[in-house]
Amino acid sequence: MIVVLLAFLPLLIQKGVANAYHFKTLFYLKLWEGSQQPSKAQFQQAKVAAVNAYSLDNSNPHYILSFAKVLEWGAYHQFYDIDVKKHSQLYMTAIKLRPLWPNAYADYGASLAFLNSDLDTAWPLLEKGLRYGPYTPEVLRQVLAVGFFFWPQLSVEQKKLVLETSLVAVESQWSMKLELQQLTRNYQRTSVVCSYMKYTAIEISEAGQQWVSESLCHHFYKRFG
């Protein structure tokens, strides 16, 4: 038994170190997904951690996805010249390793939409994310972000899906409600979402209605009645 454990010890140490790097990467991603804008120094630290985790274990889909997302943040803030082809390959590898993971589809769709302006390719991936994880916060956030940003370009059916997703967010946990509120403000879609909430035939829970009227749409309802 001791001999067997000693044989596996280097592998266990390697995976432990890779996991430590991964947690450092996640720390920065969560920070940036909140209210804090990344600095170039933070990006470099996150990138080094993501590269190290990926180098130690390039078959872990979580490490791969985090690596891809860090590079995106660098590209968005002009800290990094992203190689679109290699970047897409990271997402496709993560999906191949874990084909039912909703986050990978939604994040890949958002990446194609925002980095490539390729809404036609992005949208089926976002739909697949919703199919596999209809209540997953990351999926809801990406669908809403892409939907609100590209709103004028969406078809009627696509707009319907985005508004229905906003309704799911209303009935979700508190942090998702706040995400919805922030996204509607950032992309100036409050009037669209609040009009939908006011006239939708879909039943909204009492708690959901209260939050919509008192928080999400308070100023809109006050202004337009």
DODRENRO-647867 format. One record per atom (N, C-alpha, C): residue in three letters; x negated, y negated, z. Coordinates in pm, whole numbers, m for minus. Each point is the difference from the previous one (the first is absolute). Layout:
N
PT   residu        X        Y        Z
PT      Ala        X        Y        Z
...
# end
This chain:
225
PT   residu        X        Y        Z
PT      Met      m82      120        0
PT      Met       82     m120        0
PT      Met      m86     m126        0
PT      Ile     m102       m1       82
PT      Ile      m89     m117        8
PT      Ile      m71      m23     m133
PT      Val      m42      110      m62
PT      Val      m69       m8     m129
PT      Val       94      m61     m105
PT      Val      126       43        2
PT      Val       99      m52      m96
PT      Val       23     m149       23
PT      Leu       12      m40      126
PT      Leu       21     m141       32
PT      Leu     m119      m85      m43
PT      Leu     m120       52       22
PT      Leu     m121      m74      m39
PT      Leu       m7      m15     m152
PT      Ala       49      101      m71
PT      Ala       m2       m6     m146
PT      Ala       93     m108      m53
PT      Phe      113      m20       71
PT      Phe       97      m99      m44
PT      Phe      m25     m139       59
PT      Leu      m92      m11       93
PT      Leu      m24     m126       70
PT      Leu      m35     m115      m94
PT      Pro      m93       19      m95
PT      Pro      m31     m112      m91
PT      Pro      122      m50      m77
PT      Leu       85       93      m43
PT      Leu      121      m38      m74
PT      Leu       95      m79       89
PT      Leu       15       44      125
PT      Leu       88      m70       94
PT      Leu      m51     m140       29
PT      Ile     m131      m12       15
PT      Ile      m60     m132       24
PT      Ile       23      m91     m120
PT      Gln      m19       54     m120
PT      Gln       19      m78     m122
PT      Gln      143      m51      m11
PT      Lys       96       87       27
PT      Lys      140      m40       m8
PT      Lys       34     m102      108
PT      Gly      m61       14      118
PT      Gly       24      m97      107
PT      Gly      m53     m137      m36
PT      Val     m118       m5      m60
PT      Val      m59     m127      m43
PT      Val       85      m62     m111
PT      Ala       43       82      m95
PT      Ala       85      m49     m109
PT      Ala      129      m59       55
PT      Asn       57       66       99
PT      Asn      125      m49       60
PT      Asn      m22     m133       71
PT      Ala     m115      m16       63
PT      Ala      m32     m126       68
PT      Ala       m9     m114     m101
PT      Tyr      m64       26     m113
PT      Tyr       m7     m102     m105
PT      Tyr      140      m32      m53
PT      His       82      104      m14
PT      His      136      m19      m51
PT      His       82      m89       93
PT      Phe      m13       21      131
PT      Phe       74      m82       96
PT      Phe      m45     m146       m6
PT      Lys     m127      m22      m27
PT      Lys      m49     m137      m16
PT      Lys       61      m64     m124
PT      Thr       11       78     m107
PT      Thr       64      m49     m122
PT      Thr      146      m36       27
PT      Leu       72       89       69
PT      Leu      140      m25       31
PT      Leu       18     m124       87
PT      Phe      m93      m24       89
PT      Phe        7     m118       87
PT      Phe        9     m128      m85
PT      Tyr      m88       m9      m99
PT      Tyr        0     m119      m85
PT      Tyr      125       m5      m89
PT      Leu       42      112      m52
PT      Leu      119        1      m85
PT      Leu      123      m47       78
PT      Lys       16       48      122
PT      Lys      112      m42       82
PT      Lys       m9     m149       33
PT      Leu     m121      m46       22
PT      Leu      m23     m142       30
PT      Leu       44      m86     m118
PT      Trp      m38       40     m118
PT      Trp       32      m79     m121
PT      Trp      145       12      m39
PT      Glu       59      115       26
PT      Glu      142       18      m32
PT      Glu       89      m78       95
PT      Gly      m59      m45      111
PT      Gly       70      m89       91
PT      Gly      m10     m142      m51
PT      Ser      m38      m90       85
PT      Ser       m4     m142      m39
PT      Ser     m140      m51      m31
PT      Gln     m103       79       31
PT      Gln     m137      m51      m16
PT      Gln      m53       24     m141
PT      Gln      m55     m106      m59
PT      Gln      m63       10     m130
PT      Gln     m141       56       17
PT      Pro      m42       88      m90
PT      Pro     m135       59       14
PT      Pro     m110      m99      m33
PT      Ser     m109       10       72
PT      Ser     m120      m77      m34
PT      Ser      m90       91      m83
PT      Lys      m98      m60      m64
PT      Lys      m92       81      m80
PT      Lys      m79       96       89
PT      Ala      m36      m45      121
PT      Ala      m74       86       93
PT      Ala       86      120       43
PT      Gln      128      m25       27
PT      Gln       90      109       38
PT      Gln       14       99     m115
PT      Phe       14      m53     m120
PT      Phe       14       88     m116
PT      Phe     m123       89      m15
PT      Gln     m117      m58       15
PT      Gln     m123       79      m15
PT      Gln       m7      111      105
PT      Gln       39      m33      124
PT      Gln       m1      100      106
PT      Gln      100      113      m29
PT      Ala      119      m40      m44
PT      Ala      103       99      m32
PT      Ala      m42       87     m119
PT      Lys      m62      m62      m98
PT      Lys      m44       74     m119
PT      Lys     m108      102       36
PT      Val      m95      m42       83
PT      Val     m106       93       42
PT      Val       61      119       76
PT      Ala       93      m30       90
PT      Ala       64      108       76
PT      Ala       78       94      m92
PT      Ala       73      m58      m97
PT      Ala       79       82      m93
PT      Ala      m90       86      m88
PT      Val     m109      m59      m48
PT      Val      m95       75      m83
PT      Val      m62      114       79
PT      Asn      m37      m27      124
PT      Asn      m62      104       84
PT      Asn       96      115       27
PT      Ala      126      m33       32
PT      Ala       99      105       26
PT      Ala       21       84     m125
PT      Tyr       12      m66     m114
PT      Tyr       21       69     m127
PT      Tyr     m122       86      m36
PT      Ser     m119      m52       25
PT      Ser     m123       74      m32
PT      Ser      m12      127       84
PT      Leu       43       m8      125
PT      Leu       m9      115       90
PT      Leu      108      104      m27
PT      Asp      116      m46      m51
PT      Asp      109       94      m28
PT      Asp       85      m58     m113
PT      Asn      m36       33     m123
PT      Asn       72      m56     m116
PT      Asn      121       83      m41
PT      Ser       39       94       86
PT      Ser      120       79      m28
PT      Ser      113      m33       97
PT      Asn      m19     m103       80
PT      Asn      104      m42       94
PT      Asn       83     m111      m64
PT      Pro      129       25      m28
PT      Pro       81     m101      m71
PT      Pro       16     m130       78
PT      His       m2        8      133
PT      His       13     m122       81
PT      His     m122      m89      m17
PT      Tyr     m118       59       m2
PT      Tyr     m122      m77      m21
PT      Tyr       m1      m64     m138
PT      Ile       46       76      m99
PT      Ile        1      m48     m138
PT      Ile       96     m118      m15
PT      Leu      119       13       58
PT      Leu      100     m107      m10
PT      Leu      m48     m127       70
PT      Ser      m58       16      117
PT      Ser      m52     m117       73
PT      Ser     m112      m68      m78
PT      Phe      m86       79      m61
PT      Phe     m108      m52      m82
PT      Phe       56      m84     m115
PT      Ala      101       53      m68
PT      Ala       62      m72     m111
PT      Ala       62     m132       47
PT      Lys       65        3      115
PT      Lys       68     m120       49
PT      Lys      m98     m108       44
PT      Val     m112       40       58
PT      Val     m102      m97       38
PT      Val      m54      m71     m124
PT      Leu      m28       76     m105
PT      Leu      m50      m59     m124
PT      Leu      102      m99      m59
PT      Glu      127       31       14
PT      Glu      105      m90      m49
PT      Glu       m4     m134       74
PT      Trp      m11        7      131
PT      Trp       m6     m124       77
PT      Trp     m119      m84      m43
PT      Gly     m111       66      m27
PT      Gly     m117      m72      m48
PT      Gly       25      m66     m134
PT      Ala       71       72      m87
PT      Ala       32      m55     m132
PT      Ala       97     m116       10
PT      Tyr      102       13       85
PT      Tyr      100     m106       16
PT      Tyr      m64     m131       45
PT      His     m102       12       85
PT      His      m63     m120       56
PT      His     m134      m33      m67
PT      Gln      m24       64     m114
PT      Gln     m116      m29      m84
PT      Gln     m133       25       71
PT      Phe        1      101       86
PT      Phe     m125       44       65
PT      Phe      m64      115      m79
PT      Tyr       79       59      m93
PT      Tyr      m45      124      m63
PT      Tyr       58       10     m141
PT      Asp      m85       34      m97
PT      Asp       45       24     m137
PT      Asp       37      146      m14
PT      Ile      128       25       m2
PT      Ile       48      137        4
PT      Ile       m7       65     m138
PT      Asp      m36      127       m2
PT      Asp        3       81     m122
PT      Asp      136       69       m4
PT      Val       88      m50      m83
PT      Val      140       45       m1
PT      Val       11      150      m26
PT      Lys      m80       51      m93
PT      Lys        7      142      m35
PT      Lys      m41       88      118
PT      Lys     m113      m34       64
PT      Lys      m46       77      115
PT      Lys       96      m14      118
PT      His       56     m118       13
PT      His       94      m25      109
PT      His      126       85      m17
PT      Ser       51        7     m122
PT      Ser      116       85      m27
PT      Ser      m32      147       28
PT      Gln     m122       38      m28
PT      Gln      m40      139       23
PT      Gln        6       37      148
PT      Leu      m31      m96       87
PT      Leu       11       25      144
PT      Leu      143       34       37
PT      Tyr       95      m79      m50
PT      Tyr      140       26       30
PT      Tyr       45      135      m57
PT      Met      m38       27     m122
PT      Met       42      125      m63
PT      Met      m57      122       73
PT      Thr     m122      m17       52
PT      Thr      m60      110       79
PT      Thr       76       21      130
PT      Ala       35     m110       68
PT      Ala       76       10      125
PT      Ala      134       67      m24
PT      Ile       65      m34     m110
PT      Ile      130       59      m33
PT      Ile      m15      149      m33
PT      Lys     m105       32      m72
PT      Lys      m25      141      m34
PT      Lys      m23       84      125
PT      Leu      m72      m57       97
PT      Leu      m30       71      124
PT      Leu      124       13       89
PT      Arg       89     m101       m8
PT      Arg      120        2       84
PT      Arg      118      m49      m83
PT      Pro       55       86      m85
PT      Pro       99      m42     m101
PT      Pro      136      m45       53
PT      Leu       30       25      126
PT      Leu      129      m42       55
PT      Leu      m13     m119       95
PT      Trp     m113      m68       m5
PT      Trp      m27     m111       93
PT      Trp       58     m129      m57
PT      Pro      106      m54       59
PT      Pro       65     m119      m56
PT      Pro      m89     m125       m3
PT      Asn      m84      m17      103
PT      Asn      m86     m119        6
PT      Asn      m91      m11     m121
PT      Ala      m55      114      m44
PT      Ala      m94       m3     m112
PT      Ala       68      m49     m127
PT      Tyr      122       47      m26
PT      Tyr       73      m45     m118
PT      Tyr       33     m149        9
PT      Ala       51      m43      116
PT      Ala       40     m140       16
PT      Ala     m120      m94       m9
PT      Asp     m110       38       65
PT      Asp     m120      m84       m4
PT      Asp      m60       m6     m140
PT      Tyr        3      112      m70
PT      Tyr      m52        1     m137
PT      Tyr       88      m87      m90
PT      Gly      131       11       18
PT      Gly       91      m84      m78
PT      Gly      m23     m148       25
PT      Ala      m17      m37      126
PT      Ala      m25     m140       33
PT      Ala     m133      m48      m58
PT      Ser      m99       88        2
PT      Ser     m131      m33      m56
PT      Ser       10      m27     m150
PT      Leu       70       86      m72
PT      Leu       17      m20     m144
PT      Leu       78     m128      m30
PT      Ala       97      m29       84
PT      Ala       81     m120      m23
PT      Ala      m80     m127       25
PT      Phe      m67       m7      114
PT      Phe      m67     m125       38
PT      Phe     m136      m18      m64
PT      Leu      m75      109      m18
PT      Leu     m134      m11      m59
PT      Leu        3        3     m152
PT      Asn       91       81      m57
PT      Asn        4       19     m145
PT      Asn      118      m68      m67
PT      Ser       95      m50       82
PT      Ser      126      m54      m54
PT      Ser       70      103      m88
PT      Asp      m12      127       38
PT      Asp       56      110      m77
PT      Asp      125       52       71
PT      Leu      108      m76      m11
PT      Leu      123       33       70
PT      Leu       63      128      m55
PT      Asp      m13       23     m131
PT      Asp       61      118      m61
PT      Asp      m56      131       57
PT      Thr     m132        2       24
PT      Thr      m61      119       58
PT      Thr       19        4      151
PT      Ala        4     m117       60
PT      Ala        9       m9      146
PT      Ala      136       44       52
PT      Trp      107      m36      m70
PT      Trp      134       21       55
PT      Trp       35      147       25
PT      Pro      m29       92      m92
PT      Pro       30      141       29
PT      Pro      m75       52      122
PT      Leu     m120      m52       25
PT      Leu      m76       41      119
PT      Leu       68      m50      126
PT      Leu       50     m123       m3
PT      Leu       72      m55      115
PT      Leu      128       81       26
PT      Glu       69       37     m108
PT      Glu      121       81       14
PT      Glu      m33      137       60
PT      Lys     m111       56      m42
PT      Lys      m40      130       53
PT      Lys      m36      m13      149
PT      Gly      m63     m110       37
PT      Gly      m28      m25      141
PT      Gly      127       m3       83
PT      Leu      104      m67      m54
PT      Leu      129       m4       70
PT      Leu       66      137        5
PT      Arg      m20       80     m105
PT      Arg       60      133       m3
PT      Arg      m59       88      110
PT      Tyr     m131       m7       18
PT      Tyr      m67       84       99
PT      Tyr        2      m61      141
PT      Gly       14     m130        8
PT      Gly        0      m66      131
PT      Gly       93     m119        4
PT      Pro      132       24       m7
PT      Pro       97     m110       m9
PT      Pro        4      m93      120
PT      Tyr      m56       44      114
PT      Tyr        0      m83      119
PT      Tyr     m143      m31       48
PT      Thr      m97       30      m83
PT      Thr     m141      m22       37
PT      Thr      m34     m149       m9
PT      Pro      m45      m63      109
PT      Pro      m25     m145       m1
PT      Pro      m91      m48     m113
PT      Glu     m110       71      m24
PT      Glu      m93      m42     m105
PT      Glu       67        2     m137
PT      Val       83      100      m24
PT      Val       71       10     m128
PT      Val       99     m115      m13
PT      Leu       78      m25      105
PT      Leu       97     m109       m3
PT      Leu      m70     m134      m26
PT      Arg     m112      m21       68
PT      Arg      m72     m126      m15
PT      Arg      m50      m19     m142
PT      Gln      m54      105      m60
PT      Gln      m54      m14     m135
PT      Gln      111      m21     m103
PT      Val      110       70       15
PT      Val      113      m18      m93
PT      Val       53     m143       10
PT      Leu       13      m50      121
PT      Leu       51     m136       19
PT      Leu      m98     m104      m54
PT      Ala     m129       18       28
PT      Ala     m101      m96      m46
PT      Ala       m3       m7     m152
PT      Val       m5      116      m66
PT      Val       m3        2     m146
PT      Val      132      m53      m56
PT      Gly      110       46       59
PT      Gly      132      m42      m48
PT      Gly       22     m150       10
PT      Phe      m35      m58      114
PT      Phe       18     m145       18
PT      Phe      m92      m80      m92
PT      Phe     m125       44      m13
PT      Phe      m96      m75      m81
PT      Phe       39        3     m148
PT      Phe       43      117      m48
PT      Phe       33       16     m142
PT      Phe      150      m13      m27
PT      Trp       73      m56       93
PT      Trp      146       m6       m7
PT      Trp       55      m44     m137
PT      Pro      m48     m108      m59
PT      Pro       57      m43     m130
PT      Pro      m18      103     m111
PT      Gln      m99       88       14
PT      Gln      m29       99     m104
PT      Gln       76      131       18
PT      Leu       66       16      113
PT      Leu       65      128       31
PT      Leu      132       15      m74
PT      Ser       33      125      m29
PT      Ser      132       30      m57
PT      Ser      104       m7      111
PT      Val      126        8      m38
PT      Val      109       m3       98
PT      Val      m14      118       97
PT      Glu      m31      118      m53
PT      Glu      m14      119       84
PT      Glu     m119      m12       95
PT      Gln     m108      m58      m48
PT      Gln     m118      m19       86
PT      Gln       30     m100      112
PT      Lys       70     m107      m33
PT      Lys       38      m98      101
PT      Lys       92       64      105
PT      Lys       90       84      m46
PT      Lys       90       71       91
PT      Lys      m80       85       98
PT      Leu     m102       69      m51
PT      Leu      m83       84       86
PT      Leu      m75      m83      103
PT      Val      m51     m115      m40
PT      Val      m72      m87       93
PT      Val       93      m50      110
PT      Leu      120      m41      m37
PT      Leu       95      m49      100
PT      Leu       46      111       94
PT      Glu       20      120      m55
PT      Glu       35      113       86
PT      Glu     m115       34       95
PT      Thr     m122      m18      m48
PT      Thr     m118       22       87
PT      Thr       m5     m104      110
PT      Ser       40     m122      m30
PT      Ser        3     m104      103
PT      Ser      102       35      107
PT      Leu      108       64      m40
PT      Leu      101       43       96
PT      Leu      m53      111       90
PT      Val      m79       91      m56
PT      Val      m64      104       81
PT      Val      m94      m65      101
PT      Ala      m72     m105      m43
PT      Ala      m91      m71       90
PT      Ala       76      m64      116
PT      Val      119      m53      m28
PT      Val       82      m61      105
PT      Val       38      102      107
PT      Glu       21      123      m42
PT      Glu       42      105       94
PT      Glu     m120       76       58
PT      Ser     m121      m47      m31
PT      Ser     m121       69       47
PT      Ser      m50      m60      131
PT      Gln     m119       44       40
PT      Gln      m61      m48      124
PT      Gln      m30     m149      m10
PT      Trp      m25      m60      116
PT      Trp      m17     m144       10
PT      Trp     m112      m51      m90
PT      Ser     m111       69       m5
PT      Ser     m113      m46      m80
PT      Ser       36       m6     m149
PT      Met       86       92      m45
PT      Met       42       m1     m140
PT      Met       95     m116      m28
PT      Lys       83      m31       96
PT      Lys       86     m118      m13
PT      Lys      m84     m126      m19
PT      Leu     m103      m12       81
PT      Leu      m88     m118      m10
PT      Leu      m74       m3     m134
PT      Glu      m38      118      m51
PT      Glu      m64        9     m131
PT      Glu       95      m55     m107
PT      Leu      126       44        6
PT      Leu      100      m46      m97
PT      Leu       15     m152        8
PT      Gln       11      m51      120
PT      Gln       16     m144       18
PT      Gln     m118      m78      m58
PT      Gln     m121       51       27
PT      Gln     m120      m67      m49
PT      Gln       m9        6     m153
PT      Leu       32      114      m56
PT      Leu       m7       17     m145
PT      Leu      102      m87      m73
PT      Thr      121      m10       54
PT      Thr      101      m86      m64
PT      Thr      m45     m145       m1
PT      Arg      m69      m42      106
PT      Arg      m50     m138        6
PT      Arg     m119      m20      m93
PT      Asn      m94       96        4
PT      Asn     m121      m13      m82
PT      Asn       32       m9     m149
PT      Tyr       99       80      m43
PT      Tyr       33        5     m143
PT      Tyr      126      m81      m34
PT      Gln       52      m73      100
PT      Gln      114      m90      m20
PT      Gln      122       74      m56
PT      Arg       32      110       64
PT      Arg      116       81      m42
PT      Arg      109        3      108
PT      Thr       m4      m95       93
PT      Thr       97        0      109
PT      Thr      143      m13      m52
PT      Ser       22      m88      m96
PT      Ser      135      m20      m51
PT      Ser       54      126      m67
PT      Val      m85       70      m74
PT      Val       42      123      m68
PT      Val       36      108      103
PT      Val      m89       20       97
PT      Val       21      105       99
PT      Val      119      m32       89
PT      Cys       11     m124       43
PT      Cys      109      m36       92
PT      Cys      136        1      m69
PT      Ser        4      m36     m127
PT      Ser      126       11      m75
PT      Ser       42      146       m9
PT      Tyr      m97       87      m23
PT      Tyr       29      143       m6
PT      Tyr       51       51      134
PT      Met      m67      m40      108
PT      Met       41       44      133
PT      Met      141      m47       33
PT      Lys       36     m116      m50
PT      Lys      132      m58       31
PT      Lys      112       70      m75
PT      Tyr      m27       43     m123
PT      Tyr      108       51      m84
PT      Tyr       m9      149      m35
PT      Thr     m103       68       47
PT      Thr      m12      142      m33
PT      Thr      116       83       55
PT      Ala       38      100      m76
PT      Ala      106       91       44
PT      Ala      m55      110       91
PT      Ile     m132       10        6
PT      Ile      m62      101       85
PT      Ile       10      m44      146
PT      Glu       43       90       84
PT      Glu       22      m33      142
PT      Glu     m134      m23       70
PT      Ile       m7     m109       73
PT      Ile     m119      m33       79
PT      Ile       37       17      148
PT      Ser      m89       60       77
PT      Ser       28       21      142
PT      Ser       21     m133       71
PT      Glu       65        5      114
PT      Glu       25     m122       77
PT      Glu     m130      m68       39
PT      Ala      m98       81       42
PT      Ala     m131      m57       37
PT      Ala      m68      m61     m122
PT      Gly       12       67     m114
PT      Gly      m59      m52     m123
PT      Gly       64     m131      m42
PT      Gln      133       m7        7
PT      Gln       72     m122      m36
PT      Gln      m40     m116       91
PT      Gln      m16       31      129
PT      Gln      m38     m104       95
PT      Gln     m138      m56      m33
PT      Trp      m95       90      m31
PT      Trp     m135      m47      m32
PT      Trp       m2      m81     m129
PT      Val       77       45      m99
PT      Val        6      m72     m128
PT      Val       54     m141       21
PT      Ser      110      m11       73
PT      Ser       64     m132       19
PT      Ser      m78      m91       92
PT      Glu      m70       58       99
PT      Glu      m70      m84       97
PT      Glu     m147      m25      m34
PT      Ser      m58       86      m83
PT      Ser     m143      m13      m29
PT      Ser      m29      m12     m150
PT      Leu       24      107      m74
PT      Leu      m38        2     m141
PT      Leu       68     m109      m80
PT      Cys      132      m17       21
PT      Cys       78      m91      m85
PT      Cys       63     m116       76
PT      His      m49      m27      118
PT      His       63     m102       84
PT      His        9     m135      m71
PT      His     m113      m48      m51
PT      His       m2     m132      m65
PT      His       77        1     m132
PT      Phe       m6      112      m71
PT      Phe       72       11     m126
PT      Phe      150       m4       24
PT      Tyr       50       78       95
PT      Tyr      143        3       29
PT      Tyr       47     m134       55
PT      Lys      m85      m63       79
PT      Lys       35     m130       58
PT      Lys       15     m105     m109
PT      Arg      m86       10     m100
PT      Arg        0      m98     m108
PT      Arg      113       23     m100
PT      Phe       23      128      m34
PT      Phe       96       29     m106
PT      Phe      130       63       50
PT      Gly        3       36      128
PT      Gly      121       53       58
PT      Gly       32      143      m37
# end
